[in-house]
Amino acid sequence: MTNNHLTKRTATTDIGQVPPQVLDMEEAVLGALLIEKPALEQVIDILHPDYFYKPAHQEIYQAVLTLFASNEPVDLLTVAQQLRKTEKLEMVGGPRYLMKLTNLVNSAANIEYHARVITEQAFKRYLIEMAYQIRKEAFEDSADVFELIDRHTRNILELSATGTRSRPVKGADIAYRLLKDLEEEMKNPQRIQHQSVFSGFFDLDWITGGLEATTLTIIAARPAMGKSAFALNLVLNAAQMFEKAAAFFSLEMSKEDVVYRLLSMLSGINTKAIKKRQLNNEQAKKLREAETTLNGLDIYVDSTPAITITELTAKLRRLVFSQNIKLVVIDYLQLMRVSEKPGSNREQEVAQITRSLKQLAGELSIPVIALSQINRSVESRSGDKRPQLSDLRESGELEQSADIVGFLYRAEYYGIMEDSVGQSTQGITELILAKHRDGETGTILLQFEPRFQRFQNLHENTFPKRLSNPALDGFTQNPDQDEKEGGEGDEGDHDPLELFTS
């Protein structure tokens, strides 16, 4: 990491104190590097030239790195020659100062410890400078407070991530830790629930193992396929079935419309009837029960139109830290903006938003689901018009950054009322997993009730295996068919609830 986002001033004059530094350790580290070539390998992934407080020390360490990168020997003479080539030798104190450094140490025994102390002092200086910049910018009348918070939060998080950089680890050590975790999870399946957010759709959860932290999932479809309804079902299932706090950012619907849909899903009452107040006493009672249920769920709704990625990031960080949010859904990606000013190239803007969402998922360690439109050209395609990855709208970055890409497809919308083996497509929605970075792809069948904006498993508490859905072979199995065939020990024999309960 460099301190490019900071100015070179040290804030000394503002606080009346010398900035944190350890010049004696800086000298010891440089002296060790000049007398022992292997010493650099111990500190090269810890120290950056800017971490040295004294400018002369920064130049000497940079010369060492340049020689190392060129596979040249590193010693007193070669470093002096490299500094002479860059016209920095006299600036650092000449050959005499380099000689002094080598006389200060006898070996590189403690070089790694010294390097870490130097790094810590550098980070303290960066924090002092950040605090100065925040104070200065906060006094400016034109400052956008949310942009200010987001930018400096990113800087602090970047600093934290740099300070905890991992070093190469022996593969066998990683394998030991992974197998130990696996054994614990086999003894206590309930533990898995805390590591992933399940959708409540058994086939989807069986294939993916749940929505994992740090992942970005794109759910794309043409209008009228039920994107928003599906996304809200994911949020509702996570909160109701698995007690996970979830956030739904709607850039298209108002907060009230989102809640109307949630009430409809919970009560089984048509959304239009709720909006028009056309309810009988029994329905009014069910609606009140639905409201009571919703009151007990940790679901948070935001409907800021044309929200920028900066605003979303700031809001989501607050929700994660204050409400322990475990899942976020954005409806939908193409309505977001990079900034308040319209971008000159919409494709580049969508690409930047997508990368930012992926980074946000990693930073907050939660799964992020973003809905997306697909190209209109799919409508003019001959055949069944099933979407594919090339149909993703406006940016190939969607496919590149996403860990999972799923398409929603309803054959009946196009007047196709039977599938290839003659089974009815009425009320059936296909969730087509076209990309799955860590697993299988395939097609999952769901039951959709448009009146209630509700998606359900095709057969409750079972894994259906349909001839028209060969992509799920091996993942799903009809238990009745297993019993007839006398099969046992197959993966399909598992009760789907085993994924969620011990």
N, C-alpha and C positions, 0 to 999 in steps of 0.2 A: 504494500500500500504506500502511496505517496501522499503528501499533504497539499496536493494541487488545489484542493477546495479551500485552502487557507492562505492568507497572505504571509509574507516572510517576517513580518514584525513579531515581536515576542511579548508585547503587552507589559514589558517591564516598567515603563514610565507611568502606566496607569495604576499599577498596584504597588509600586515602590519596593518590589522585591525582585531578586534575581530568579529567573525561571528555573524550574527543576532541571538539574544536569549532574553528571558524574564524570568530570573530565579525567580523573585518574583512571577510571575503568575504560574510558574511550582510548586512552593512551596504552593501557595494558592489552586491550584487544588488538589494536593495530600493531603493537610490538610483537605479539604472538603470531600474527599473520605473516609478518616479515621474516620470522625465523623458522617457522614450521609450516610447510605447504599444506599438510592434511588438516590444519586448524580451520581453514576456510570451510571445509565440508561440515563442520559442526555448527556454523553460525549463518551460513548463506541463506537458509530459509527462515532465519529469525531477524536479521538485520537488513535494513535498507539504508542507503547513504544519508537520507534525510533524517534518520533517527539520531545521528551524531549532532551534538549541540554546536561544536566548533566547526566553522566552515572549512578550515584546513583539514580536519579529520574527515569531513564529507568527501573532499577531493581525493584524499589518500585511499579511502575505502573504495571509491569509484574506480580508481586506477587498478586496484587489486581485482575488482570484479571484471574489468575489461580484459586484463591479462588472463584470468581464469576462463572467460568465455572464448578466448582465442587459443586456448590450450597452450598458453605460454607459461613458463616457470614464474613463480611469484617469490621474489626475494628483494633484498635492499636495492640491488643494482637495477633490476628490471622495473621495479616500481618507480625509481628515480627517473629512469629513461622514459617511461610512459608519461609521467608528469611533465617531463621536459617537452615531449611531443605535443602535449595539450597546452603548453605554456603556463602550467600551474605550479611548477617546481619552486620558484622563488616565493610564490604566494603562500605555500605551505610551510616555508621556513628553510627551504633548500635541503641538500643532502645531510647537513649537520643535524637538522631536526629529525630526519628519518633515522639517523644513527642513534640519536638520543632515545627514540622509541624502542629500538632493539635492545638497548642497555637497561631498560626498565624491567624486563621480564626474563626469566630463565627458561620457561616452558609455556605451553598452552593448556596447562592442566585445568584451569578454572574458566576457560574462555567462554563456554556456553552459559554459565551462570552470569558472568559479566555482561554478555550480550543481552540477556533477558532484562537485566537491571537497566541497561541503556535504553532498551525498547520501552520499558515502563516509564522512564523519565520523559522520553519523547512523547508518549501518549498523554502524559500529564500536561505537557506544553500545548499539545493540540487541543485538549479540553479547555485550557485557559483561553486559547485563541477563539475557540468556538463560543465560549461564554461572552467574550468581548464583542464578537460579531453579532451575536443574538441581541445583546444590549443595544448596540449601535443601530441595528436595523429595526428593532422594536420601537425606537424613538421616531422613526421616519413615518410621516403621515400617509405616505403612499404605499406603505408595506401591506401586503396581503398576509394576514396573520396565519391563515391555514397553510399557505404555501411556505411561509417561514418555518412553521412547526414541522411540516413534512420534510423540508430540505435538511434541516438540522437534525431531525430524528434519523434520517437516512445516514447522515454523516457519522453520528454517534454509533449507529448499528454497524456501519462499515468499519469503524474503528474497533468495535468489540469483536467483529468477525475476524479482523486481521490479527488481533491479539490472541485468538484461540485457534489459529491455523493448525491443522493436524499435520503430523509428520508421517512418512511411510511406515506402515505396520506390516509385520510378517503375516502372510496369508493364513497360516495355521492358527495364529492367535485370534484372527477374526472368525475363522471357522469354529473355534472352540466356544467363543461367545455366542455365535448364532445358534449353535446346537444346544447350548445351555438354555437359551431363551426358548427354543423350540420345545425342549423337554418340559419346561415350566408351563408352556401354553397347552401341551397335550395333557398335563395333569390338571390344568385349570383353564378350560376353554373360555370361561367368562373373561379372562384376562385379555383376550383378543379384542373384545368389544371396546376396550379403552384405547386401542391403537388405530382403529379404523372407524369410519362413520358408515353404517349400513343404510341402504336405501329402503329396505323392507320389501323389495322385489326379489324373490328368492333366487330366480335364475341369474339375475344381474349380480347379486351378492355372491353366489356360488362361483361364478367365473372370475370376478374381480377380487374376491375376499374383502369386499367393502371398499369405500372410497378412502384411500390412504392419505395421511397428512403429507403436505408439500406438493400434492398432485394438482394439475389443472385438467379439468374435463370440459370438453366442448360438446354441447348438445345442439345440433343444427336441424333445421327443417324448413319447408315452405310454410307460408301462412296457413292457418286452419288445421294444422296437424296436432296441435295441443302442446306446444313447447312450454308455454307459461304454466299450463295446468300440470304438466309432468314435473316441472321444476318445483312448483308449490307442493306437490305430493311428496317429493324428496325431502323438502323442509319439514312438512307435517309428520312424515314417518320417522325422520330422525329425532324430532322433538317428542312425539307421542309414544312411539314404540321403544325407543332406545334412550330417551331422556337426555338428548344432546341439544344444547343451545344452538340455534341456527338463525342466520340473517338472510333476508330476501331484499335485494335492491332492485326495484322496478323503475325503469326509465320510461315506461310506456303507460302503465296504469297508475292511478292514484292509490294512496294508502287505503282508502275506503274500499276501492274496487278489489284490492288484494284481500282484504279482510272479508268482504262479501263472499269471495271464492272459498276462503278457508271455512267460513260458516256453512256454506253449501256442502263442502266435502264432509264435514263433521255431522251435519244434520240430515243429509240426504234430501234436502229441499232445493228445488230449482233456483238458480241464482236470480233469474228474472223475477220469480215470484217474491223473493226476498226484497229485491230492489223496488218493486211496485207495491210492496206491502199487501200483497194478495195472499194472506195467510189465514187459515182457520185456527181454531183454538188449539187443536192437536199439533199443528205445525209450529205455532207460536211457542208451545211448550218445548218442542224439540229444538227450536232455535235458541231458547234460553239455556237448555242443557248444553248445546254446542258452545255457547258463549262461556259457560262455566268451565267446560273442558279446555277451551282455548286460553282461558285465564290462568290455567295451571301449567301452560306450556311456555317454554323459553323461546319464543319466536319473535324476532325483531324485524320491522318493516321500514324501509326507507324508499321514498318515491321522488327523490330529487331529479328533475328532468335534465337531460344532457349533462350529467355529472362528469367531472373531469377525473382522470386517474389519480390526481393529487388529492382531490376531495374524498374520493372513495377510500384511498389508502389511509388518510387521517381518521375517517369515521370508523373504518374497520379495525384499525389499531386500538382505538378507544374501546370498541365493543369486545375485542378479544381480551384486553387486559381488565376491563371492568365487569363483563358479563360472561367471560369464559366461552366465547363463541367457538364452536367446533366445526361449523360448516357455513359457507357463504355461497349464495346463488346470485348471479347478475343477469337481469332480463332487460335488454339484451346488449351484446357487445358492440354492435354497430351504432348504437345510440350514444355511446360514450365519446368523450373528447379528451385529447391530450392536454389542452389548455382552453381558456375562455376564447382565445382567438382561433377561428377556423383554420385547420391545417391546409396547406397548399396541395398536399398529395394525400388523399384519403387512404390509399392502400398502405402507405408508409405509416400513417397515423394508427391504423388498425393493427399493424405489425408491432408498433411500439406499445400499444395498449396490451396486446397479447403477451408480449415479453414481460411487461410490468406485472401482469396478473400472475404469471408463472413465478416471478421473483417474489411477489407478495405471498403466494402460497408457501414458498420455502421459508421466507422470513418469519411468518407467523405460525408455521408448522400446522396448517389446516388445509383440507381439500377445498379448492375453489372450483365452482361450476359456472361456466359462462354460456348463455344461450347465443345462438348465431343464426342469421338468415343464410339461405343458400341461393345460388344464382337462379334467376327466372328461367334460364335456358332449359332447365330440367323439364319444364312444362311442355316444351315443344319436342321433347325426345320421344321417339316411338317406343312402344312396349309398355312395361309396367311403371316406368318413371321412378324407379327406386333411386334415391340419391347415392352419390359416391364421393370420395374425397376430392376429386377434381371440381365438384360443385360448390365447395366452400367459397363464400363470397368475400371478395376484396383483398384477401391476403393468403399467400401460401404459408405465412408465419403461423396461422392457426393450426395447420397440420404439423408444422415443425415443433412448436412449443408445447402442444397439448400432449398429455400422457394418455388420455383416452379421447377418442372422437366417436360420438354416437349420433345416428340419424333417426328421426321419428318418421314413420311412413304408414299411411292408412290407405290400403288398396281400395276400400269402398268409396273413398273421396273421389277416385278416378273412375267410378262405376264398375270396378272389378269386384264382383260379389262372391266369387269362389276362388279358392287357391288352386294350385296345380293338381291336387288330388280330390278336388270337388268339395272341400270343406268350406263352410260359410266364412266370409271375412267380415261380417257385420260386427261392429264393436271391437274389432281386433286392431291393435296398433303394433307394428313391428319396431323394436328398438334395435337398430343395426349397428353393432360395434365394428366400425370400419378400421379403427386403430386402437391398439391396446399395447402400450410400450412394454409392459411386464407380463403379458399373458396372451390368451387366445382371443381371437375375434369370432364373430358369429352373430346370429339374429335371435333376439328374445321376444317372445310373444306376450303382450299385455292386454288386459281388458280395459276399454275406455268407455266411460259414461259421460258424454259431453254435457248432459243436463246438469250434472253435479260437479263437473270439472274433476272427475275422480278416475284415477288409474288404479287397477288392482291386479294381483296375480291372476293368471288365466284360470288356474284351479287352486283354490285356497289350500295352503298347507301341503301341496304336492308339487312335484316337478313333472310337468307334462312333457311327454315326448311325442311330437307330431311328425308325421311323415313329411309334411311341408316345411319342416324346420330342421334339416339335417345338420346345420351348424352347431346345434346343441347336443348332438350325440356324444355320449361320454360325460356330459355335464349334468344332463337331466334324464330322469327315467320315470316311467309310469309305474307306480308300485303295484297296481293290479296286474299289469303285464308281467312284472317280475314274479309274482306269486304263481301265475299260471305256468310260467316257464321253469319255476323251481330254482331260479338263479339266486345266488347269494354271494356276498363278498364283493359285489360290484359297487363302484362309487355311487351309482344312482340309488342304492338302497338307503342312503343316509336320510334321516329326517331333516328337512330344511331348517328346522328350529335349532338344530345342533350348532349352526353357525352363530347363534345369538345367545344360547343359554348353556349352562353347564349341565 
